[in-house]
Amino acid sequence: MCMRLHRTNIEIDPAKVIKAKQITGLKTTKEVVDFALGRLSASSEALSSLFSLAGKVRFSRGYSYKRYR
């Protein structure tokens, strides 16, 4: 799938960009934004997968979640 790039101008808090660069080791603001969008997308997909299990998990008879806390 070939996707065209989307060019945009946005204002981003410089302190957040600096902190993100320090945390991730990324060098450019573009890399930080791409990384953050990728993580958001992955998190959303993981959450959707988790919700898709709702009502499908069956526990063994006598299973007590309180016992394993």
C-alpha atoms as one frame of an Amber mdcrd trajectory, in Angstrom:
protein
   0.000   0.000   0.000   1.576   3.253  -1.105   0.506   6.182   1.009   1.239
   9.801   0.296   2.909  11.840   2.983   0.782  14.384   4.793   2.568  17.662
   5.339   1.244  19.890   8.109   2.312  22.741  10.349   1.587  22.328  14.044
   2.701  24.008  17.233   4.267  21.593  19.708   5.458  22.403  23.217   9.271
  22.559  22.847   9.822  21.232  26.373   7.817  18.100  25.527   9.793  17.581
  22.328  13.109  17.949  24.165  11.983  15.511  26.867  10.750  13.022  24.242
  14.081  13.229  22.405  15.957  12.562  25.652  13.735   9.608  26.531  13.747
   7.988  23.094  17.182   8.987  21.836  15.596  10.225  18.618  17.283  13.173
  16.944  14.552  15.109  15.133  11.100  16.386  15.950   9.769  14.522  12.906
  11.162  11.250  14.292   9.541  11.947  17.665   6.155  12.702  16.093   6.349
   9.595  13.842   7.299   7.469  16.856   4.465   8.866  18.979   1.869   8.328
  16.241   3.103   4.777  15.731   2.844   4.030  19.449  -0.664   5.513  19.587
  -1.754   3.354  16.673  -0.218   0.196  18.194  -1.805   0.903  21.588  -5.190
   1.392  19.986  -4.899  -1.900  18.071  -3.820  -3.752  21.227  -6.745  -2.321
  23.175  -9.178  -3.300  20.412  -7.789  -6.840  20.473  -8.252  -6.987  24.223
 -11.842  -5.747  24.016 -12.581  -8.330  21.331 -12.027 -11.006  23.994 -14.891
  -9.689  26.117 -17.256 -12.529  26.965 -15.045 -15.142  25.295 -12.789 -16.071
  28.208 -14.057 -18.877  30.403 -12.553 -19.614  33.765 -12.268 -23.068  35.292
 -14.880 -24.102  37.795 -13.878 -23.037  41.264 -11.445 -20.388  39.998 -11.146
 -17.504  42.449  -9.478 -14.332  41.247  -9.316 -13.149  44.860  -7.047 -16.056
  45.785  -4.427 -14.989  43.210  -4.265 -11.314  44.153
